[in-house]
Structures are given as structure tokens and as C-alpha cells.
Amino acid sequence: MALEKLTGHCFDNHSFSVSYILDEEAGRDGGGRPQVPRGASKMGTGSREQEFGQPGAMGGPQGPRQRQQELPLRILVPTQFVGAIIGKEGLTIKNITKQTQSKVDIHRKENAGATEKAITIHSSKEGCSQACRMILELMEKEANDTKIVEEVPLKILAHNSLVGRLIGKEGRNLKKIEQDTGTKITISALQDLTIYNQERTITVRGGVEECCNAEVEIMKKLREAHENDVASLNQQTNMMSGLNMSALGIFSSGLSVLPPTSGLRGSLSTPANYSPLLGPSSVMGGLYGVPSSGALSLQQATAEQEVVYLFIPTPAVGALIGKKGQHIKELAHFAGASIKIAAPDSPDEPERMVIITGPPEAQFKAQGRIYGKLKEENFFTAKEEVKLEAHIKVPSTAAGRVIGKGGKTVNELQNLTSAEVIVPRDQTPDENDEVFVKIIGHFFASQTAQRKIREIVQQVRQQERKHQQMVPTSTQPSK
């Protein structure tokens, strides 16, 4: 009752957050074992990694309120320091978790032979920072005692979809953190990502105090971005039930609820059939992506290629292309799609057309990243939704079906997806007997509308093929 009444209680403009810590000694003194509040249970050791923590530590999965959407602090540490961090019989790490009221997962057994291991810290913001400081101090002492390495930088793992907002427009956020904390910060390259590993490494160099100050500022930016994504995601997930978003790496919202396994560089990996939005699900027609070797997967090579014409603000073209075309090349490689920017019809065109060619999930990835890039580069305000216009071509014979009798189908599409769907009636079909359908809306709305329209087109094509197969049979003369 105390937990429920105190949590969220306001005092002097501050809100209480209350966590439960089991006191074994108190139970013995009273002759009985203390009852654990609902939702706050003792944690055992995971089968794939070592867990150390205070039951119900704030932000941990077993706390009095299951706050799965909180962003944990994930760091990489040199493998040779893991033993020192755990300590004899686990005493060192238990001391850290007790002092910081945190739960710490050391992914020690994953990725055998890796030079670095991931550590996930679940706690309050202050608890995460305090645990991080204690771990850094331990590593520095170990490094000085053993002379194994000269420098032990802080390495923070962050989902790629959050990193752009950490960096800020023209790197301003990162530069400010460096200046304010006296550190040097670098971030791993985008091409190091794979469809199974969507985390980038943020390396902070400086003294322990400086690195700890930088950690506070870095995590502040990452948490803000994460919370914005979660809020946006909660509004839109109901519309996406027909899509598989497994391991696409566009959104960060599933990070804190994913199983704590390790992938490349000892970081979090995502099972191929795990969707951060929908939970475990079957992979829709295989996972389309470009492996790190650059070779196309079999599924992608055989999947139907779709073309989407996406319109972006003209000032955003430079940000999308990147220095010497690096960003658009990396985006195309990651998504497994062809991405081209059409030349403007006139110098003062307010929008430019981006032509994206690829199978369905490559389309999803490429378009998602473009929407995200526009948000990251502040072409839209923090509270403003990114709404873009997309065009897709459909056979002229299917245009009527998209509209429906009296506009019924197109109205239902708009109600279902929250996107504006327009089928211009006075179009002249092109050489392939196709016409444009315009879709205007935020990312989820546009994606849902695109998929629904393509479903209608597929139904029309199937009916046409069936009709063609029946025609020769019905016209054969009887003998």
C-alpha cells in the first residue's frame, strides 16, 4: 500500500519514485520471512548471462511497477576486466548493485572470444550513473595495477535510431557535450550495423570524472529521444498489425524489453522473428536486407520490386545525401534498396522527389530512415509530426478498385490509416498503363496505406489472371 500511495506523490514540485529492497535480516528478526510486494520478486541468475541486482530496483523488470519502456544504460567493457567487476564470489558487483539500487546484467558467456562484453544497468538515472562511475573506477584501478592497457574509455551502446538526435544538427549537441565535459567523443560508423545488431558504440575519452559527466549528458539526450519514440509509437502501433517489422532497426522502442543476449561487439542482438512493436512474430516472406558482405539475400533477389516516389523538402536533400554521397550510399546498403534523387523541374522547387526501389521490407527500412533523418536534422520541430507525400503506381484497371463505389474504399483507407489518399481522376495512363496514387501522412500512416493499396492491386491482378485462364476454355469450339 505504501508503494502504491507514495509512487507518483508530488512534494515541492518533485514526484516520488519508490522502489522496494528486500531486507533479509528484518525477516529473521521477526521470526518470519518478509512478504515481497506484488511485482517485486527475487531475481535469479539468467541462463545466458549473469544478473546481479536489488529486487525491485528502480527501472528493473521486477520493480513494483513494471516500467519496461525505460531505457537502460548499456556499456561495453574489455573482457579482461569482467572478473574484477564481478569480484570474488560476486562480492564486488553485489556491492555495486546494493549501493546504486540497480540490477546489472553482465553478458559474460555470450560471444565467446570477443574482446569486449556488454553490461546492461537497470536503475534510476542517478543509479545508472552511479553504477557506471563505480565500474569505471574499478577498471581504471585494474588497468593501473596490471598495466594491461594505458587507457580505458567509456563505451556506451545506443540504438542507431537515437544516435542522430544525440549528435544534433551539424553535430551541435555532441560538440556541446564535449566542450562542457572536457571529453572527446566518437561514434562507430553506420556501415558497422547489421539487420541483427542496431546499436552503435559511443566512445568517450577523458578522465573518470569527465567521462561520468559526459555519460549523464549523453543518456539525457538518448532518454529524451527514446521517450519521444515510445509516445509516438504507442499512438501508431494499432494501425500496423499487418506488417512485420522484425529487426528493421528503425525504431528504438523495443530495446528495454528485448532479451539481453549479445551480438556483434558484445552488444544487443535481435532475434530474426522478434518485432519490437508487435512482440515475437513470424517473418513476413523472409527478412529482406543486405548482409554485411554486401551480397543480396536470396529472398531479396526473388522478391517483387516496388517503386515509391517520396517527396522531401528541398533543403533536406544535402542532409540525405551526406558528405560526398556517403549517407545515401550507407542508407541504400543498409535498406537493400536503390535510392535516387530526381533532378528538380525548376530551381525554386520546394520539394524534391526521392525514388526508392526495393522489396517491401527494404521500402519500410529506407522510408523509415528518411523520415527519421528529417526529424533528426530538425526539418520538423520536436512536437511536429513528419508528414510526407508519397506516390505509388497502380494499374489503371485497379484505380477504380482503390477508389471504390462512391469513394467508399478510399474513405475506409483514410479512416483506417490516418493518411490522406488521393487518386486523381483525370490522369492519362503511362506506357505501362499505370496511374499514380498519392499518399500523404506520417510514416506509419503512409506505410499502412501503401500496403493496403498494394493488397488491392494484387487482388485485381489475381482476378485478371484467373479470367485470362478461363477465356480460352470458354471460347474453344465444341467437337
N, C-alpha and C positions, 0 to 999 in steps of 0.2 A: 504493500500500500504506500509506503514511504517513497519507494522508487517511482511509482506512477504519479504521485502527487507532486514530488519535487522536480521531476524531469520536465523542463519547459517553463518552470515557475520563473517569473521576472522579478528582479530586485535591482533598483538603481540602474535601470535600462540594460541590465545584463540578464541573460537567460541561463538557468541552471541546466547542466547536463550531468546526470548522476549515473555512476557505474557501480556494480556490485563486485566486491572481492571477498572470496570465501576465507574465513578465518578458522583454520583447523583447530587452533589452540582453544578458541572460545567454545567450540563444540565439546572438547574434552572436559573443560572446567565445569560445564553444566551437566555432565554425565550423559549427554546425548549428542548426536550429530546435527549441526545446524541445517536448517532447510535451505535449499537453494531456490531463489525466486524463479518464477516461471520464465523460461528462456535463457537462464544463466546456469549453464551446466559445466562440469569439469571437462577439460579438453584432454584427449589422449594424444598419442604420437601417431602421426599420419603414416601410411604405409609407404609413401614415396618421398617424404621429406620429414625433417624433424620440426616439431612445433613446440615452442616454449611460450607460456603466457599465463597471465592472470585471468581466471574465468570471468567472463563478462567484461573484460577490458573494453573501454570505450572504442567503438568502431569495429570491434572484432565480431565475427559471425555469431558468437554465442552471447552477446550482450543482452541486457534486459529489453532493449528494443532492437530488433534485427535491422540494422541500418546498412543494408547490402550495397547501397549506392555510394557510400563514402569511398573516397579514393585513398587506397593505402600508399604508403611510401615504399617504393621498391628500389633497392640499391644493388650494385654489383661489387663483390669483394674478391681479392685474389684468393685462390683456392688454398694457398699455404697458410692463410690467416684464419681459416674457418675453425680449426682446432682451438686456437687461442680465444676466439669469440665464444665458442661453446664452453670451454674451460673443463677442468677435471670433474667428471661426473655431471657435467652440465651446470655447475655452480655459477659460472660467470654469466651465462646467458639468462639463467634464472634470476640472478641479481638485477640484470638489466630490465627484465620484464616486470619485476616487482617494483623497482624504483620508478619506472615510467608508466606503470599500469597498462602495459601493452601485451599484445600477442605477436610473437615473432616466428615466422616460418623460414627455416634455413633449408634451401633446396639443395641439399648436400649430395644426395645419391643420384640426382639427375645429371645427364650429360657427362658421363664418365670421361675423365681425361681433360675436361675443359680447364682453362687457366683461371677462369673466374666463375663464381657461383652467385646466384641471386638470393637476396634476402628480402622478404616481404614483412613490413611492420604495420600492424593494425592497431591504431590507437587514436587519441585526440590529436589535433595539430601539434599541441605542445608535447604530448607524449611521443609522437613520431620524431620530432626534432630532438628531444632529449635522448631517445634511444639511438638515433643516428650519431649524435655527439659522442656518446659512450663507446659506440662501435669504432668511430674514427680514432678516438683516443687510444683504444686498445690496439688498433692496427699500427698507429704511429709508434707506440711503445714497443710492439713486437718487431717492427721494422728497424728501430734503433738498436734493439738488443741483438737481433740476428744479422743485421747488415745485409739482408737479402735484397732489398730494394732501397733506392735512395728517396723515392717519392711515393706517397700513397694518396692519389687524388680521390675525391668523392665522385662516384659514378651513380647517377640517378637514371632509372629506367622510366620512360614515359611513352604512352601510346602516341603513335605518329599524328593522329588527328588532333592532339592537344598541342603539339610542338610549335606549329605555326603561330598560335596565339601567344605562346611563351616568347617566341622570337620577336613578334610585333612587326609593324610596318617598317621596312628598311632596317630591321634589326634593333629598333629603338629600345624595346623592353629589355632585351638581353644586354645591350650596351649599358643601360642604366643600372642593372643589377651588378654588372662588372665594376662599374665606377663606384657604386655605393658600398660594395663589399671588398673591393681591392682584390678581386679574383680574376682568373682567366677562364672563360667558359667556351667549350667547343661541343658540337653536336654531331653524332655519327651521320653519315651520308644516307640520303633517301634510297639509293640503289642497294643498300645493305638489307633492306626489308624484303621479306618474302610473304606469300599469302598465309603462311603459318606463323610468322613472327612479325608483329606490327609495332614492336617497341623500338625506340631509338635511345641511344645512350648519351646522356648529358654529362660531360666530364668537367668537373670544377677543380681548378688547381689553385692552391694557396695554403696558408696555414690552417690548422684545425678550426680556430675561431672564425676566420674568414669564410671557410667552406661551410661552416654551420650557419652563418648569417646568410650566405647565398642560398642554402637549402630552404630556409624559411621563405625567402622571396620567390624562389623557383616554384615551390609547392603551392604558394599562394596563387600564382598565375595558373598553374595546372588545375588546381581545385576549382577556381572560378570558371575555367573553360569546361571542365567536367560537369559542374553543376548546371551550366547553361545547356549543355548537350542533353543531360538527363531530363531537364524540364521540357526541352523541345521534343525529345524522344517520347516522353510519356503522352504527349498530345497526339502523336502521329502513329504509334505502333498499331492501333486498331485497324488502320487502313492498309497495312502491309501484310496481312495474313496470307496472301497468295504468293509471296516472294520468299525465296531462300536467300538470306544474307550471310551465309556461313563464311567466316574467315575473310570477309571482304576488306576489313581494315579501314573502313571509312569512319566509323564511329567508335567512341571510347567507352560507351556506357556499360558494356558487359565486363569491363576489366575487373571490377571489385567482386564479381560473383563467379568468375571463371575458376576452374580447378587450378591450384597452384603448382602446375607442372613446369618443367623447364624446356626451353627451346634453344635456339642459337644464342651464343654468348651467355648461356645460363639463364636466359630471360623467358618470360611467359610465352607459351605457345598455345595455339587454339586448335582443338580437335577439328578435323575436316567437316564433321557434321554438327558443329556447335554454332548456334546463332545467338549472338549477344542480345538480340531483340526478342527472339521467339523461344529461346531455350533450345535443347537438343532437337534436331530435326533432320530429316533425310535431305540429302543433297539433291537439288533440283537439276536433273540432267547432267550431273557431274560438276566439278569445280573448274571453271574456266579461268585460267591465269597463265602468266608467263613464268616458268621456273627460273631460278637464279642463273641457270646456264644460258638462258635466252632462247631455248628451243620451245616451240609451241607444243602444248599438250595435244594428245590425240583427240580429246573431246573438243578442244577449241578448233582444231583443224577441220573437224567434221560438222561443227555446229553451224546453224544458219546465221549468216552475217546480216546484221541490222545496220541501218544508217539513220542517225539522228542529227538534225541541224539545230544546234543550240546557240542562242544569241546572248552575247555578253556585252557589258558596257565597253566602248572603245578604249577608255583609259586603262582598262584592266588587261588589255592584250599583252603589254610588256611583262606584267607580273606572271601571266600564264605561260608565256614563252620562256622567261628566265634569261639569265646571262648566257649569251651565245647559244640559246635554244636548249639549255641544259634541263630546265624544269619540264618543258613539254615532252622532251625525249624520255625523261625518267617516268613521267606520268603515263606515257604510251606503253613503255616497257612494263610498268607495274600492272596496268589495267589489262594489257594484252589486246589493245585496240589501236587502230590508226586514228590519229588526231591531227587535223589540218585546219588552219585558219584561212578563210577565204579573203581575197583582196576586197577592199571597200569599193562600193559603187561610186562614191564621191568622197572628197577629203573631209567633209564635215558630217559623215555618218555617225549617229550617236551610238550605234551598236555594230558589232562585228559577228559574223557567222562562224561558228566552230563546227566542223564536220567530223563526226565520230562514227567510225565503222568498226563493228565487232559483234560478237555473240552477246546474248542477254546479260550475263553477269559481268562481262567486260564493260558493257554500256553502263551498268549500275555503278561499277567502280569508277570509271572515268568521269561520268557526270557528277557523282558524289564528290569526287576530289575537286572538280571545278567549282561546284557550289561552295565547298569548304574554303577553297583558295580565295574566292571573292570575299568571304566573311573574314578570313584571317587578315587579308590586306586592307580591311576597313573600307571597302567599296560600299558596304552597307553598315548602318550603325549597329551598336551592340544589341539594341532591342528590336531592330528591324529584321524581318524575315527576308532571306534571299529568295526573290521570285524572278524566274527567268522564263523566256519564251522558247519553246522547242517545237520543231516541225518534224513530222514523220510522213512518209509517203505511203499511201494505200491504193490498191487497185480502184479505178473509177467505179467498178461494179460493186465495191464494198462500201463506197462513201455513203450511199443511201442507208445501208445497214447500220453504219456508225451513227447517223442522224436518227434513224428510227421513224416510225409513223408519227407524224405531227411533232417531231423532235423529242419523242419520248425517251429514246435510248441515250441521246446526248445529254438530256436533262438528268437522267439517272446517273450517268457517268460523272457529271459535275457534282451532284449531291453526294455520291459515294466517295469521290476523291478530293473534293475541295479545290480542284483545278478548274480553270476556265478552258473549255474545249470548243473550238470553232472549226466548222467545215465550210469554207467559202463555197457558195453555190454556183458562182459564175466562173469557175475555173475551167481552163482548157487542159485536158489530159496531156501529159508529156508523151515522148516517143515510146515509153513503156506502158502507156495507157494508165498512168498513175496520177493522183492528185495529192495535195498537201492537206494535213490536218494540223491545226495549231493547238498547242497545249501551253497554258500559262499558269505557273504556280510555284510553290516551294518544292524542294527536292522530293519529298515523299509523295506529295500530291501528283507531281509530274510523272514519277516512276509508276505509280499505280495506274494512272490514266494511260500511259504508254503500253503497259502490259495488257490492260483490258481491251484497248483498241486492237492490239496485235492478236488477241484471242478471237475477236470478231472477224478479223481478216482471215485467220486460219480456218474458222468455221465456213466462211464463204468459199475459200479455196477447196476445202474438202467436199463441199456440196457440188462445186463446179466439176471436180474430178469424177465424182460419183455419177453426175449427169452425163458427162462425156463417155464414160464407160458403158452407160445404158443405151446411148443413142444408136451405135452400130447394130446392137442386138435387135432393137425395135424396128429398124429400117430394112433388115435383111428380107428379101422376098421369100415367101413360103414355097416349098417344093411340092 
